[in-house]
Amino acid sequence: MRISLSLLILCSGIASAASVPGENFKKPPVGAEFHGSGVPVPPVPIAPATLKSDAPGAPAPDQVPGPLPAPAVPAPVPVPVPEKKPVAPHSGLASVVPPTINAQDVQKVQADLTALYDKGRLTDASIESFVASVQGTLSRHGRPAVLRPEGMPTDDQVDQNMRSAPMRYEDRLAMVAEILTKNAGVKPEELVYQDVDGQKNIYWVKKGSTDRVIVIGSHHDKVDGPSHGTIDNWTGSMIMAHLSQVMRELDTEATYIFASFAREEDGLLGSAQFVRSLAQDAKQKINAMLNFDTLAVDGTYTLKNTPPWRIYSSQLLLDLFRKVAEAEKLPLEEVELEGGDADSSSFKEFTHAITVLGARPPGIFDKIHSAADNMSEFSLPHYINALKLGVAVLMYLNHHALPPFEAAARS
């Protein structure tokens, strides 16, 4: 979270085709600018083997001593095996866990459903109907209507990742990369580094079946001095990494860019550099930008538009977050913030953008940019709430594109 100089002075007196993201991404060398990456060729499915019969024909009667043998049994006719259509992970039981059911239970149900499907006794439509009924049952009992993905980190993992926040910038960058590769399963060669005046942006691309792009942003730098940068903004970088962990193995329509920017505290320099590296057609493919900054203190908040201050959030995304939060029964409030800025502002001129916070203004300024910014201010329940909300919104945006962005209608 970047604070304006004027607000700091006031407070002291009182007491985020060729160059289309995800379609033609190619990992540049370390320190290179944003380009694109090749799309891996999917493995060719192997068709089921044709059934054969080794049953011999009946021998001639004059070759058989004694009684005639029983008539020969005709060879069985091969039965065509219908190709099994995989159930998309986002809509079946393979990758979701209801809050009160453990992974082993889900795996057993999945195995039973797969067996029935293979025998032709279960159709895609009946699976979807079953999942819908489970969602309805959970919703009627006050539980989230969207089933919880298996990739969600455990509480212990979140706590361990949060406590790993280093003080030195170089160590923070290295730790983000380590958590993305070890916990989220991102391959080291998928990580892209982009130079920003001596620091580096780090991001990776999760390719979907379309070139409609959703950017998930955060920043990993911190202010100089005694601040540990735990809240501002190790929380945001970890949300980005944990969302990567959830979405990594899912088959998606949307293409996702998971990014942690550098030099946010110096004036949004990392996100601005990322945007400058995009060709115009690449910008047009970005359908939304979700920025996570300064989370997990006393709630989950979206920053609403407050003229004449900077525009923080697209009204469409404000409405979407509110509706998703209501459907999922997740606490969320809209708040105003004067005197600060965030990486979503680097995207606001050409796409729908929003910033999600976890500390209520104006008290947020008592928590950050000082020695008070440490693990003692971190709330695991508020972090998990923000993470669940992020997952639910990403799942929605996977299937529902936002209308084309019009800069004149953003306020």
C-alpha positions as a printed NumPy array, in Angstrom:
array([[  0.   ,   0.   ,   0.   ],
       [  1.456,   3.32 ,  -1.058],
       [  0.625,   6.388,   1.037],
       [  0.706,   9.896,  -0.399],
       [  3.197,  12.36 ,   1.035],
       [  0.457,  14.874,   1.847],
       [ -1.395,  12.349,   3.99 ],
       [  1.777,  11.42 ,   5.858],
       [  2.373,  15.101,   6.66 ],
       [ -1.246,  15.478,   7.798],
       [ -1.068,  12.376,   9.985],
       [  2.19 ,  13.484,  11.619],
       [  0.57 ,  16.741,  12.673],
       [ -2.254,  14.947,  14.393],
       [ -0.304,  12.408,  16.342],
       [ -2.707,  -3.454,  -8.626],
       [ -1.546, -12.417, -32.16 ],
       [  1.877, -11.376, -30.984],
       [  1.902, -10.133, -27.539],
       [ -1.368, -11.417, -26.189],
       [ -0.966, -12.522, -22.553],
       [ -1.455, -16.257, -22.182],
       [ -1.836, -16.869, -25.95 ],
       [  1.685, -16.178, -27.129],
       [  3.575, -15.892, -23.883],
       [  7.245, -16.744, -24.133],
       [  9.404, -16.669, -21.062],
       [ 12.094, -14.043, -21.529],
       [ 15.478, -14.334, -19.877],
       [ 15.906, -13.002, -16.388],
       [ 15.498,  -9.259, -16.387],
       [ 13.842,  -9.208, -19.826],
       [ 10.633,  -7.43 , -20.663],
       [  7.144,  -8.972, -20.807],
       [  6.705, -11.112, -23.973],
       [  4.74 , -14.38 , -24.088],
       [  5.013, -18.192, -23.714],
       [  4.493, -21.177, -25.961],
       [  1.489, -23.363, -25.41 ],
       [  2.357, -26.978, -24.541],
       [  0.994, -29.6  , -26.882],
       [ -1.47 , -31.808, -24.993],
       [ -0.781, -35.537, -24.942],
       [ -2.566, -37.577, -27.569],
       [ -5.154, -39.82 , -25.888],
       [ -4.718, -43.52 , -26.402],
       [ -7.827, -45.277, -27.647],
       [ -9.019, -48.359, -25.748],
       [ -7.621, -51.632, -27.068],
       [ -9.924, -53.669, -29.327],
       [-11.251, -56.785, -27.66 ],
       [-10.015, -60.095, -29.175],
       [-11.031, -63.704, -28.859],
       [ -8.538, -66.555, -28.872],
       [-11.266, -69.232, -28.848],
       [-10.297, -71.992, -31.368],
       [-12.714, -73.338, -33.993],
       [-14.353, -76.769, -33.517],
       [-12.236, -79.734, -34.756],
       [-13.543, -81.947, -37.621],
       [-15.626, -84.954, -36.442],
       [-13.377, -87.551, -38.11 ],
       [-10.419, -86.187, -36.154],
       [-12.076, -86.684, -32.811],
       [-12.217, -90.136, -31.278],
       [-15.276, -91.058, -29.312],
       [-18.258, -88.763, -28.829],
       [-18.459, -85.572, -30.838],
       [-17.351, -82.451, -28.994],
       [-19.745, -79.689, -28.078],
       [-20.416, -77.142, -30.849],
       [-17.764, -74.427, -31.081],
       [-18.537, -71.233, -29.213],
       [-18.551, -68.231, -31.572],
       [-15.901, -65.643, -30.861],
       [-17.331, -62.719, -28.883],
       [-18.092, -59.644, -30.926],
       [-15.995, -56.665, -29.777],
       [-18.149, -54.056, -28.049],
       [-17.163, -50.464, -28.849],
       [-16.015, -48.653, -25.737],
       [-17.349, -45.085, -25.716],
       [-14.75 , -42.446, -25.11 ],
       [-15.014, -41.123, -21.6  ],
       [-15.459, -37.378, -21.407],
       [-13.588, -36.019, -18.395],
       [-15.641, -33.955, -16.028],
       [-14.207, -30.465, -15.742],
       [-12.463, -30.062, -12.364],
       [-14.381, -26.887, -11.619],
       [-17.754, -28.64 , -11.923],
       [-17.165, -32.202, -10.72 ],
       [-16.125, -33.785,  -7.447],
       [-12.535, -34.457,  -8.459],
       [-11.179, -31.204,  -7.123],
       [-13.653, -29.925,  -4.568],
       [-14.085, -30.567,  -0.866],
       [-17.183, -29.454,   1.06 ],
       [-16.175, -27.76 ,   4.318],
       [-17.266, -30.698,   6.507],
       [-16.063, -33.567,   4.276],
       [-12.45 , -34.658,   4.139],
       [-10.462, -35.439,   1.001],
       [-10.632, -39.214,   1.539],
       [-14.427, -39.136,   1.509],
       [-14.421, -37.145,  -1.713],
       [-11.934, -39.52 ,  -3.348],
       [-14.18 , -42.49 ,  -2.531],
       [-17.245, -40.752,  -3.958],
       [-15.234, -39.775,  -7.016],
       [-14.115, -43.405,  -7.531],
       [-17.7  , -44.66 ,  -7.216],
       [-18.989, -42.084,  -9.695],
       [-16.175, -42.872, -12.133],
       [-17.008, -46.6  , -11.964],
       [-20.659, -45.897, -12.729],
       [-19.668, -43.545, -15.539],
       [-17.397, -46.178, -17.098],
       [-20.254, -48.688, -17.028],
       [-22.515, -46.272, -18.866],
       [-24.846, -45.833, -15.904],
       [-24.001, -42.196, -15.273],
       [-24.053, -39.276, -17.701],
       [-22.487, -35.836, -17.69 ],
       [-25.905, -34.33 , -17.033],
       [-26.542, -36.537, -14.002],
       [-23.14 , -35.645, -12.537],
       [-23.896, -31.948, -12.929],
       [-27.302, -32.488, -11.342],
       [-25.701, -34.309,  -8.404],
       [-23.164, -31.55 ,  -7.852],
       [-25.928, -28.939,  -7.998],
       [-27.929, -30.823,  -5.379],
       [-24.881, -31.002,  -3.095],
       [-24.354, -27.266,  -3.492],
       [-27.998, -26.62 ,  -2.701],
       [-27.86 , -28.794,   0.412],
       [-24.75 , -27.023,   1.672],
       [-26.294, -23.632,   1.001],
       [-29.522, -24.512,   2.847],
       [-27.469, -25.513,   5.878],
       [-25.632, -22.212,   5.986],
       [-22.448, -23.532,   4.389],
       [-20.745, -22.027,   1.324],
       [-22.556, -22.726,  -1.952],
       [-19.274, -23.148,  -3.858],
       [-17.477, -26.321,  -2.862],
       [-13.994, -25.804,  -1.493],
       [-11.159, -26.717,  -3.904],
       [ -8.706, -29.361,  -2.741],
       [ -5.827, -27.023,  -3.53 ],
       [ -6.713, -24.685,  -0.65 ],
       [ -3.754, -24.373,   1.731],
       [ -4.1  , -25.631,   5.284],
       [ -4.096, -23.224,   8.197],
       [ -0.645, -24.481,   9.184],
       [  0.666, -23.85 ,   5.668],
       [ -0.697, -20.305,   5.668],
       [  0.84 , -19.62 ,   9.061],
       [  4.212, -21.052,   7.998],
       [  4.228, -19.066,   4.724],
       [  3.31 , -15.855,   6.532],
       [  6.056, -16.29 ,   9.13 ],
       [  8.608, -16.834,   6.349],
       [  8.545, -13.15 ,   5.315],
       [ 12.167, -11.926,   5.102],
       [ 13.255,  -8.357,   5.785],
       [ 15.707,  -7.93 ,   2.858],
       [ 14.217,  -7.317,  -0.603],
       [ 16.325,  -9.952,  -2.388],
       [ 15.235, -12.566,   0.144],
       [ 11.571, -11.608,  -0.23 ],
       [ 11.721, -12.084,  -4.007],
       [ 13.461, -15.459,  -3.587],
       [ 10.898, -16.586,  -1.005],
       [  7.945, -15.707,  -3.27 ],
       [  9.555, -17.819,  -6.014],
       [ 10.169, -20.69 ,  -3.591],
       [  6.589, -20.76 ,  -2.336],
       [  5.214, -20.617,  -5.878],
       [  7.35 , -23.582,  -6.955],
       [  7.234, -25.753,  -3.817],
       [  3.676, -25.13 ,  -2.632],
       [  1.765, -24.   ,  -5.72 ],
       [  3.489, -26.436,  -8.091],
       [  4.626, -23.771, -10.557],
       [  7.624, -24.958, -12.563],
       [ 10.743, -22.793, -12.17 ],
       [ 10.894, -22.305, -15.937],
       [  7.347, -20.887, -15.852],
       [  8.397, -17.994, -13.62 ],
       [  9.022, -14.733, -15.454],
       [ 11.164, -11.978, -13.962],
       [ 10.957,  -8.39 , -15.153],
       [ 13.497,  -5.763, -14.152],
       [ 12.212,  -2.646, -12.373],
       [ 15.083,  -0.302, -11.562],
       [ 17.113,  -2.921,  -9.71 ],
       [ 14.165,  -4.875,  -8.296],
       [ 12.096,  -7.433, -10.176],
       [  8.474,  -8.22 , -10.889],
       [  7.735, -11.933, -10.755],
       [  4.767, -13.588, -12.443],
       [  3.575, -16.751, -14.138],
       [  0.825, -17.559, -16.637],
       [ -1.817, -20.249, -16.184],
       [ -3.072, -20.891, -19.718],
       [ -6.79 , -21.411, -20.236],
       [ -8.735, -22.541, -23.291],
       [ -9.292, -18.899, -24.31 ],
       [ -7.114, -15.783, -24.43 ],
       [ -9.394, -13.836, -22.077],
       [ -7.017, -12.796, -19.305],
       [ -7.537, -12.187, -15.581],
       [ -4.6  , -10.596, -13.728],
       [ -4.14 , -11.329, -10.01 ],
       [ -1.787,  -8.727,  -8.586],
       [  0.124,  -7.992,  -5.367],
       [  3.484,  -6.517,  -4.386],
       [  6.344,  -8.032,  -2.392],
       [  8.463,  -4.959,  -1.616],
       [  8.187,  -3.088,   1.684],
       [  9.171,   0.309,   3.006],
       [ 12.644,   0.791,   4.433],
       [ 13.054,   0.782,   8.178],
       [ 11.78 ,  -1.384,  11.025],
       [  8.573,  -2.527,   9.299],
       [  8.551,  -6.286,   8.699],
       [  6.222,  -5.774,   5.718],
       [  4.061,  -8.637,   7.   ],
       [  0.723,  -6.946,   6.428],
       [  1.882,  -4.56 ,   3.695],
       [  2.246,  -6.578,   1.66 ],
       [  3.446, -10.11 ,   2.379],
       [ -0.235, -10.951,   2.869],
       [ -0.973,  -9.951,  -0.729],
       [  1.927, -11.923,  -2.189],
       [  0.856, -14.997,  -0.218],
       [ -2.773, -14.626,  -1.37 ],
       [ -1.435, -14.534,  -4.937],
       [  0.64 , -17.68 ,  -4.281],
       [ -2.24 , -19.524,  -2.598],
       [ -4.652, -18.602,  -5.395],
       [ -2.014, -20.017,  -7.761],
       [ -2.037, -23.199,  -5.681],
       [ -5.829, -23.495,  -5.956],
       [ -6.084, -22.762,  -9.675],
       [ -2.916, -24.503, -10.881],
       [ -4.367, -27.905, -11.819],
       [ -7.854, -26.782, -12.873],
       [ -8.977, -26.79 , -16.491],
       [-10.061, -23.209, -17.072],
       [-11.553, -21.147, -19.86 ],
       [ -9.857, -17.945, -18.716],
       [ -6.106, -17.444, -18.786],
       [ -4.715, -16.177, -15.468],
       [ -1.604, -14.104, -14.795],
       [ -0.453, -14.334, -11.166],
       [  1.897, -11.452, -10.403],
       [  3.819,  -9.945,  -7.51 ],
       [  5.103,  -6.508,  -8.402],
       [  8.21 ,  -4.663,  -7.257],
       [  8.615,  -1.051,  -6.098],
       [  4.962,  -0.454,  -5.295],
       [  6.032,   1.629,  -2.324],
       [  8.128,   3.845,  -4.626],
       [  5.104,   4.861,  -6.722],
       [  3.572,   1.721,  -8.299],
       [  6.691,   1.38 , -10.458],
       [  6.511,  -2.418, -10.88 ],
       [  2.904,  -2.594, -12.04 ],
       [  3.449,   0.444, -14.269],
       [  6.445,  -1.285, -15.896],
       [  4.367,  -4.43 , -16.431],
       [  1.633,  -2.417, -18.162],
       [  4.128,  -0.495, -20.33 ],
       [  5.565,  -3.787, -21.595],
       [  2.175,  -4.843, -22.971],
       [  1.254,  -4.311, -26.609],
       [ -2.118,  -2.678, -27.211],
       [ -3.763,  -5.912, -28.351],
       [ -2.447,  -7.62 , -25.205],
       [ -4.046,  -4.963, -23.019],
       [ -7.36 ,  -5.509, -24.782],
       [ -7.296,  -9.18 , -23.787],
       [ -7.167,  -8.341, -20.057],
       [-10.748,  -8.63 , -18.849],
       [-10.088,  -7.788, -15.19 ],
       [ -7.338,  -7.031, -12.677],
       [ -7.774,  -8.072,  -9.033],
       [ -5.238,  -6.496,  -6.677],
       [ -4.656,  -7.775,  -3.13 ],
       [ -2.936,  -5.412,  -0.715],
       [ -2.577,  -5.081,   3.069],
       [ -4.836,  -7.962,   4.158],
       [ -5.882,  -9.951,   7.21 ],
       [ -6.022,  -7.368,   9.988],
       [ -9.624,  -6.676,  10.941],
       [-11.803,  -7.676,   7.964],
       [-12.089,  -7.883,   4.177],
       [-12.806,  -4.699,   2.243],
       [-13.072,  -3.444,  -1.331],
       [-12.009,   0.109,  -2.115],
       [-14.824,   2.039,  -3.719],
       [-14.595,   5.119,  -5.886],
       [-14.256,   8.356,  -3.978],
       [-13.964,  11.427,  -6.233],
       [-11.891,  13.559,  -6.336],
       [ -9.463,  10.893,  -5.122],
       [ -8.043,   8.232,  -7.431],
       [-10.41 ,   5.626,  -8.843],
       [ -9.552,   2.376,  -7.091],
       [-12.192,  -0.038,  -8.298],
       [-14.437,  -0.712, -11.274],
       [-18.092,  -0.499, -10.297],
       [-18.728,  -3.779, -12.106],
       [-16.135,  -5.509,  -9.929],
       [-17.415,  -3.839,  -6.774],
       [-20.88 ,  -5.228,  -7.568],
       [-19.466,  -8.651,  -8.462],
       [-17.453,  -8.963,  -5.241],
       [-20.473,  -7.925,  -3.187],
       [-22.799, -10.449,  -4.868],
       [-20.266, -13.29 ,  -4.638],
       [-19.61 , -12.515,  -0.968],
       [-23.351, -12.574,  -0.246],
       [-23.802, -15.88 ,  -2.092],
       [-20.85 , -17.454,  -0.29 ],
       [-21.776, -15.931,   3.081],
       [-18.357, -14.287,   3.353],
       [-18.008, -10.971,   5.218],
       [-17.137,  -8.028,   2.949],
       [-17.494,  -4.25 ,   3.201],
       [-16.92 ,  -1.394,   0.785],
       [-14.774,   1.409,   2.234],
       [-13.271,   4.716,   1.189],
       [ -9.574,   5.441,   1.463],
       [ -8.053,   8.91 ,   1.116],
       [ -4.364,   9.476,   0.665],
       [ -3.18 ,   6.117,  -0.597],
       [ -2.809,   4.264,  -3.861],
       [ -2.412,   0.674,  -5.049],
       [ -1.29 ,  -1.324,  -8.09 ],
       [ -4.827,  -1.524,  -9.479],
       [ -4.356,   2.122, -10.542],
       [ -1.809,   1.028, -13.161],
       [ -4.576,  -0.926, -14.919],
       [ -7.583,   1.338, -14.401],
       [ -7.222,   3.196, -17.716],
       [ -7.848,   0.135, -19.892],
       [ -9.561,  -2.627, -17.905],
       [-11.816,  -3.375, -14.945],
       [ -9.652,  -3.197, -11.804],
       [-10.218,  -3.504,  -8.075],
       [ -8.201,  -3.497,  -4.855],
       [ -9.047,  -5.745,  -1.911],
       [ -7.867,  -4.656,   1.556],
       [ -7.813,  -6.266,   4.978],
       [ -7.505,  -3.26 ,   7.266],
       [-10.202,  -0.64 ,   7.734],
       [ -9.294,   2.975,   6.975],
       [ -8.17 ,   5.179,   8.596],
       [ -6.775,   2.711,  11.152],
       [ -4.832,   1.021,   8.357],
       [ -2.222,   3.772,   8.659],
       [ -1.505,   2.762,  12.248],
       [ -0.664,  -0.794,  11.104],
       [  1.687,  -0.277,   8.176],
       [  4.985,   1.453,   7.35 ],
       [  6.21 ,   1.076,  10.921],
       [  7.468,  -1.514,  13.402],
       [  3.799,  -2.328,  14.105],
       [  3.614,  -4.135,  10.74 ],
       [  4.453,  -7.655,  11.957],
       [  2.807, -11.04 ,  12.659],
       [  1.139,  -9.729,  15.808],
       [ -1.329,  -7.856,  13.549],
       [ -2.056, -10.894,  11.342],
       [ -5.476, -12.588,  11.597],
       [ -5.717, -16.08 ,  10.11 ],
       [ -9.566, -16.075,   9.954],
       [ -9.59 , -12.788,   8.031],
       [ -6.885, -14.116,   5.698],
       [ -8.869, -17.289,   4.96 ],
       [-11.986, -15.186,   4.363],
       [-10.164, -13.054,   1.78 ],
       [ -8.68 , -16.172,   0.162],
       [-12.073, -17.892,  -0.131],
       [-13.558, -14.75 ,  -1.625],
       [-10.72 , -14.569,  -4.147],
       [-11.247, -18.205,  -5.129],
       [-15.001, -17.731,  -5.562],
       [-14.545, -14.62 ,  -7.721],
       [-11.926, -16.349,  -9.895],
       [-14.251, -19.329, -10.359],
       [-17.031, -16.967, -11.436],
       [-14.818, -14.998, -13.831],
       [-13.618, -18.25 , -15.341],
       [-17.017, -18.71 , -17.013],
       [-18.387, -15.165, -17.074],
       [-16.567, -12.471, -19.03 ],
       [-17.078,  -8.905, -17.916],
       [-18.463,  -6.489, -20.542],
       [-15.898,  -4.604, -22.622],
       [-14.2  ,  -1.853, -20.649],
       [-15.157,   1.743, -21.345],
       [-12.945,   4.294, -19.659],
       [-15.67 ,   6.931, -19.682],
       [-17.995,   4.702, -17.666],
       [-15.544,   3.661, -14.965],
       [-16.608,   6.129, -12.283]])
